[in-house]
């Protein structure tokens, strides 16, 4: 867009101040700012600012909520049938058939930085392996590769970055040759961004004299980004019918788990979610609930304490199902969601955002000063046909790396202990002996689950020293 019409559009929406430093900018700076401004939907942004008071009353909705349509972990482990019909064994067989037919892809979201960990790189590069020091990305790539090897199929891996992490992530993967994964089966794409605005005036904020303050548009932006980069077309061309979705910070995520995929397919669900049981009412997890017959996730910060504390006749939490950002989506459902105007609404949050003031100086606010806009992928739940929730044990599926050492939970030490604990259980189930204090880490390429570990480790095998079990070099 030429400058004159762009200035006119900005003036109509009261945003002409972002051109205040135009005469000072280099040609490159002018081009950058012009590109950012031309990409904005200023009318839509103004509507978001005006409508921020129209957010749902989640407290009122929570008081009408019921527990979700779910299969509990104890039912799975006892071999009982799910409400939608199958046993775990039947679901496992159905999921294995879908994998062998090449109908499953993996969608890995990796847009976050490791700043809270004191790691000034993309979080996916963090060396979390307890003995191997394998990065989060390596673990996820190897889990996906292990599934492809087991079923002698291609499992395309779609990796979403953010503007902050894209270049470093691409370089890291190229330097490590995608950890042995076929490059033609990896598609790396970048999520979109949204501008931040001043909370009091609704004015766009500048991060620099030649740049808007932009932040990633949330994991709900995944769907639009998949479409924009051609990934949905790629899935259709390959015959991929469902996607296993996870976030990069969780090395315990059971990628392409046969049982989870099988429950999704046998329930004829469009969106299946993995839950873990909350240990206390105030656990910082979103809550799966049913409201007026539709499945929703209500964030813990929006869940009233008295509702979170409700217990049933057996003394268990009524709202037990914690969301851990692991799902299976039907590809055609994702494509359809792009046509639904209200499928992924923007959520508005008041945050601190450094900005350039009228004098051209950078201001670091002491208090929240900006409105940021994000979409959440779980908002697709009420639009899905037959959504279901399947509970897995936390120790088998969820150990997110979020906090620096010293925090009570979700630190590097906590995550590594969870990984080692899972691998110790696999080896014990296989009949191996691992004395207390001896750490054994299992590469996904050696075994991706307890059943595979039992095939690879002979009963009675003893591990008397720390060891990283990985396949022998080819």
C-alpha positions in Angstrom: 0.0 0.0 0.0 1.3 3.5 -0.9 2.0 5.8 2.0 -0.7 8.4 1.3 -3.7 5.9 1.3 -2.1 4.2 4.3 -1.9 7.5 6.2 -5.5 8.1 5.3 -6.6 4.7 6.7 -4.6 5.3 9.9 -6.2 8.7 10.3 -9.7 7.3 10.0 -9.0 4.9 12.9 -7.1 7.4 15.0 -3.8 5.6 14.6 -1.8 8.1 12.6 0.6 8.5 15.5 2.6 5.4 14.4 4.0 7.5 11.5 5.3 10.2 13.9 9.0 9.2 13.3 8.6 8.6 9.5 11.1 11.3 8.5 13.8 9.8 10.7 13.5 6.3 9.4 15.9 4.6 6.9 14.4 3.2 3.7 14.6 -0.3 5.3 12.8 1.0 8.5 10.1 2.6 6.4 9.5 -0.5 4.4 9.3 -2.6 7.5 6.8 -0.4 9.2 4.7 0.0 6.0 4.5 -3.8 5.7 3.4 -4.3 9.2 0.7 -1.6 8.9 -0.5 -2.8 5.6 -1.1 -6.2 7.1 -3.4 -4.9 9.9 -7.2 -5.1 10.0 -7.7 -1.8 11.8 -11.5 -2.1 11.8 -11.3 -5.5 13.3 -8.8 -4.4 15.9 -11.0 -1.5 16.9 -13.9 -3.9 17.3 -11.7 -6.1 19.6 -10.8 -3.1 21.8 -14.5 -2.0 22.0 -15.6 -5.6 22.7 -13.2 -6.5 25.4 -15.9 -6.1 28.1 -18.0 -8.6 26.2 -15.8 -11.6 27.1 -17.9 -14.6 28.4 -18.8 -14.6 32.1 -16.9 -17.8 32.8 -17.7 -17.7 36.5 -21.4 -17.9 35.7 -20.9 -20.5 33.1 -18.8 -22.6 35.4 -21.6 -22.8 37.9 -23.8 -24.4 35.2 -21.1 -26.8 34.1 -21.0 -30.6 34.4 -18.0 -32.9 34.2 -16.9 -33.8 30.6 -17.7 -36.9 28.5 -14.6 -38.9 29.4 -12.8 -42.2 30.0 -10.9 -42.4 33.2 -7.5 -43.9 33.5 -8.5 -46.6 35.9 -11.2 -47.7 33.5 -8.6 -48.0 30.7 -6.3 -49.9 32.9 -9.0 -52.4 34.0 -9.9 -53.1 30.4 -13.4 -51.6 30.8 -15.3 -50.2 27.8 -15.5 -46.5 27.2 -18.8 -44.8 27.1 -18.4 -44.7 23.3 -17.9 -48.4 23.1 -14.3 -49.8 22.8 -11.8 -51.2 25.3 -8.3 -49.9 25.4 -7.1 -52.9 23.5 -9.6 -52.3 20.7 -8.7 -48.7 20.6 -5.0 -49.6 20.4 -5.6 -51.9 17.4 -7.7 -49.2 15.6 -5.0 -46.5 16.2 -2.3 -48.9 15.0 -4.2 -49.5 11.8 -4.6 -45.8 11.1 -0.8 -45.3 11.6 0.1 -48.2 9.4 -2.2 -46.7 6.7 -0.3 -43.4 6.8 -3.4 -41.5 8.0 -1.8 -39.7 11.0 0.4 -36.6 11.1 2.0 -34.8 14.1 1.5 -31.1 14.8 4.1 -29.7 17.2 3.8 -26.1 18.5 7.2 -24.6 19.3 6.8 -20.8 19.4 8.1 -20.1 22.9 11.4 -18.8 24.2 13.2 -20.3 27.2 13.6 -16.9 28.9 11.9 -18.1 32.2 14.4 -20.9 32.3 17.3 -18.4 31.9 17.8 -19.9 28.4 17.8 -17.2 25.8 17.0 -19.5 22.9 13.8 -21.2 21.6 12.6 -23.5 24.3 12.7 -26.5 21.9 16.5 -26.3 21.9 16.7 -26.9 25.7 18.8 -29.9 26.5 16.4 -31.8 28.8 17.6 -35.4 28.4 18.6 -36.6 31.9 21.7 -38.4 30.7 21.7 -37.8 26.9 21.1 -34.0 27.2 18.9 -34.4 24.1 16.9 -31.3 23.3 13.1 -31.2 23.5 13.0 -31.0 19.7 15.2 -34.1 19.4 13.0 -36.1 21.8 9.8 -35.1 19.8 11.4 -35.8 16.5 12.7 -39.2 17.6 9.3 -40.1 19.1 7.7 -39.3 15.8 10.4 -41.2 13.8 10.0 -44.2 16.1 6.3 -44.4 15.3 7.0 -44.2 11.5 9.6 -46.9 11.9 7.3 -49.2 13.9 4.5 -49.0 11.3 6.8 -48.6 8.2 4.8 -45.5 7.2 5.4 -41.8 6.7 4.2 -39.6 9.5 4.5 -36.0 8.4 5.6 -33.6 11.2 4.2 -30.0 11.0 6.2 -27.7 13.3 4.9 -24.3 14.1 7.3 -21.6 15.3 6.9 -17.9 16.1 8.7 -14.9 14.7 10.9 -15.1 17.8 11.9 -18.7 17.3 11.7 -19.4 13.6 15.1 -18.8 12.3 17.0 -20.3 15.2 14.7 -23.4 15.1 15.2 -23.9 11.4 19.0 -23.5 11.7 19.1 -25.9 14.7 17.2 -28.6 12.8 19.3 -28.2 9.7 22.5 -28.4 11.8 21.2 -31.7 13.3 19.8 -33.0 10.0 16.3 -33.1 11.5 17.6 -35.9 13.9 17.3 -38.4 11.1 13.8 -37.5 10.1 13.2 -37.2 6.3 13.4 -33.6 5.4 10.5 -34.1 2.9 8.3 -35.1 5.8 9.0 -32.0 7.9 7.2 -28.7 7.3 8.2 -25.8 9.5 5.9 -22.7 9.4 5.5 -19.5 11.4 2.4 -18.5 13.3 0.8 -15.1 12.9 1.1 -12.0 15.1 -1.2 -9.4 16.6 -0.4 -5.8 17.6 -0.7 -4.7 21.2 -2.6 -1.5 22.0 -2.5 1.0 24.9 -5.1 -0.2 27.4 -6.4 3.3 28.1 -6.6 4.7 24.6 -6.7 1.8 22.2 -3.7 3.3 20.4 -1.2 1.0 18.6 2.1 0.7 20.5 5.5 0.9 18.9 8.3 -1.4 19.9 10.7 0.8 18.0 10.4 3.9 15.9 10.1 1.7 12.8 8.2 -1.3 14.3 4.9 -2.1 15.9 4.7 -4.0 19.1 3.7 -7.4 17.8 3.2 -10.7 19.7 2.3 -14.2 18.6 -1.5 -14.6 18.1 -1.6 -17.7 20.4 -1.8 -21.4 19.7 -5.3 -20.8 18.3 -3.5 -19.1 15.4 -2.2 -22.5 14.4 -5.2 -23.2 12.1 -4.9 -20.1 10.0 -1.1 -20.6 9.8 -1.6 -24.2 8.7 -3.8 -23.0 5.9 -1.6 -20.1 4.9 1.6 -22.3 4.6 -0.1 -25.0 2.5 0.0 -27.6 5.3 -3.7 -28.5 5.0 -3.4 -29.0 1.3 -0.3 -31.2 2.0 -2.3 -33.3 4.4 -5.0 -33.9 1.9 -2.5 -34.8 -0.8 -0.9 -37.3 1.6 -4.1 -38.8 2.8 -3.6 -37.6 6.4 -6.9 -37.7 8.2 -6.0 -36.8 11.8 -3.3 -34.8 13.5 -1.8 -35.5 16.9 -1.2 -32.1 18.5 1.2 -31.3 21.3 3.4 -28.4 22.6 7.1 -28.5 22.6 7.7 -28.1 26.4 6.3 -31.5 27.3 8.8 -34.4 26.7 6.4 -37.0 28.2 3.7 -36.4 25.5 2.8 -39.8 24.1 3.2 -38.8 20.4 1.1 -40.8 18.0 -0.1 -43.0 20.8 -2.2 -45.8 19.3 -4.8 -46.0 22.0 -5.5 -42.3 22.1 -5.8 -42.2 18.3 -8.0 -45.3 18.3 -10.4 -43.8 20.9 -10.7 -40.7 18.6 -11.5 -42.8 15.6 -13.9 -45.4 17.2 -15.9 -42.5 18.9 -16.1 -40.9 15.5 -14.9 -37.7 17.2 -13.6 -34.6 15.5 -11.6 -33.5 18.5 -10.2 -35.8 21.2 -8.4 -34.3 24.2 -6.0 -35.9 26.7 -6.6 -35.0 30.4 -4.8 -35.6 33.6 -6.5 -35.7 37.0 -6.1 -32.6 39.0 -4.4 -33.3 42.4 -6.0 -30.3 44.1 -8.7 -27.7 43.2 -6.2 -25.0 42.6 -3.9 -26.8 40.1 -3.0 -24.4 37.4 -4.6 -26.4 34.6 -7.6 -25.5 32.4 -10.7 -27.4 33.3 -12.6 -29.6 30.8 -16.3 -29.1 31.4 -19.7 -29.7 29.7 -22.0 -26.6 29.4 -25.3 -27.0 27.7 -24.2 -30.2 26.1 -21.0 -28.8 24.6 -17.4 -29.4 25.7 -15.3 -26.4 26.8 -12.1 -25.6 28.6 -12.3 -23.0 31.3 -9.0 -21.5 32.3 -8.0 -22.0 36.0 -7.9 -18.2 36.5 -11.6 -18.0 35.4 -12.8 -21.0 37.4 -14.5 -20.0 40.7 -12.9 -21.5 43.8 -16.2 -22.9 45.2 -16.8 -24.7 41.9 -13.3 -26.1 41.7 -13.6 -27.4 45.2 -16.8 -29.4 44.6 -16.5 -33.1 45.3 -18.7 -36.1 44.5 -20.1 -38.7 46.8 -16.8 -40.6 46.7 -14.9 -37.5 47.8 -13.3 -37.0 44.4 -13.2 -33.6 42.6 -16.2 -33.2 40.4 -14.1 -31.1 38.0 -11.0 -33.4 37.8 -10.1 -33.2 34.2 -7.1 -30.9 33.6 -6.2 -29.8 30.1 -2.5 -30.5 29.1 -2.7 -29.3 25.4 -2.6 -32.7 23.8 -5.3 -33.4 21.2 -6.2 -35.4 18.1 -7.9 -33.3 15.4 -9.7 -34.4 12.3 -8.0 -32.6 9.4 -11.4 -31.8 7.8 -12.6 -30.4 11.0 -9.7 -28.0 11.1 -10.4 -27.0 7.5 -14.1 -26.4 8.4 -13.2 -24.3 11.4 -11.6 -21.7 9.1 -15.1 -21.0 7.8 -16.6 -20.5 11.3 -16.5 -16.8 12.2 -16.8 -17.5 16.0 -14.7 -20.7 16.2 -11.6 -19.1 17.6 -12.4 -15.8 19.2 -9.6 -13.5 20.4 -9.0 -13.4 24.2 -8.0 -10.1 25.6 -5.3 -9.9 28.3 -3.9 -6.9 30.2 -0.1 -7.2 30.1 3.1 -5.1 30.4 4.6 -4.0 27.1 7.6 -1.7 26.6 6.8 1.0 24.1 8.2 4.1 22.3 6.7 7.3 23.7 5.9 10.5 21.8 9.5 11.7 22.2 10.9 8.5 20.6 12.2 7.1 23.9 11.7 3.5 25.1 9.4 3.3 28.2 9.5 0.2 30.5 6.1 0.3 32.3 5.9 -0.7 36.0 2.3 -1.8 35.7 0.3 -3.6 33.0 -0.3 -1.0 30.3 -1.3 -2.9 27.1 -4.0 -5.1 25.7 -2.8 -8.2 23.9 -4.9 -10.5 21.8 -4.6 -14.3 21.6 -6.6 -17.2 20.2 -6.7 -20.5 22.1 -7.0 -23.8 20.2 -9.3 -25.4 22.8 -12.0 -22.9 21.8 -12.6 -25.3 18.9 -14.1 -27.9 21.4 -17.7 -26.6 21.4 -17.7 -26.7 17.6 -16.5 -30.3 17.2 -18.8 -33.2 16.7 -18.6 -35.8 19.4 -15.7 -34.4 21.3 -14.3 -36.8 24.0 -11.7 -36.7 26.8 -9.4 -39.6 27.7 -7.5 -39.5 31.0 -3.9 -40.6 31.1 -1.8 -40.7 34.3 0.2 -37.6 34.7 3.4 -39.5 35.2 2.9 -41.1 31.7 2.0 -38.0 29.7 2.7 -34.6 31.3 5.8 -33.0 32.6 6.0 -29.5 31.0 9.3 -27.5 31.2 8.1 -24.1 32.4 10.1 -22.9 35.4 13.6 -22.2 36.4 15.3 -24.3 39.0 14.0 -23.6 42.5 10.3 -23.5 41.7 8.1 -26.2 43.2 7.3 -27.9 39.9 7.9 -28.0 36.2 11.6 -27.2 36.5 14.4 -29.0 34.6 15.1 -31.2 37.6 11.4 -32.1 38.0 11.0 -32.9 34.3 14.2 -35.1 34.2 13.0 -36.9 37.3 9.6 -37.6 35.6 11.4 -38.9 32.5 13.6 -41.2 34.5 10.7 -42.4 36.6 8.7 -43.4 33.5 11.7 -45.3 32.1 12.3 -47.0 35.4 8.7 -48.2 35.4 9.0 -49.5 31.8 12.2 -51.5 32.7 10.5 -52.9 35.9 7.5 -54.0 33.8 10.0 -55.8 31.5 11.5 -57.7 34.4 14.7 -55.7 34.5 16.5 -54.8 37.7 17.4 -51.1 38.3 18.8 -50.5 41.8 17.8 -47.4 43.7 19.9 -44.4 42.6 20.8 -45.8 39.2 19.5 -43.6 36.4 18.6 -45.2 33.1 17.3 -43.0 30.2 15.6 -44.6 27.2 15.9 -43.1 23.7 12.5 -43.1 21.8 14.3 -44.9 19.1 15.1 -47.8 21.5 11.6 -48.0 22.9 8.7 -45.6 22.6 6.5 -47.3 25.3 6.5 -50.0 27.9 5.4 -52.7 25.5 8.4 -52.0 23.2 10.8 -51.8 26.2 9.6 -55.3 27.1 10.5 -56.6 23.7 14.0 -55.0 23.8 15.1 -55.8 27.4 15.3 -59.4 28.6 13.8 -60.3 32.0 16.5 -60.3 34.6 18.7 -57.7 32.9 20.5 -55.7 35.6 21.5 -52.0 35.3 24.2 -51.2 37.9 25.4 -48.0 36.4 23.8 -44.9 34.7 23.0 -45.7 31.1 21.4 -44.2 28.1 19.7 -46.9 26.1 19.8 -46.1 22.4 19.9 -48.1 19.2 23.2 -49.4 18.0 24.6 -47.2 15.2 23.7 -48.5 11.8 
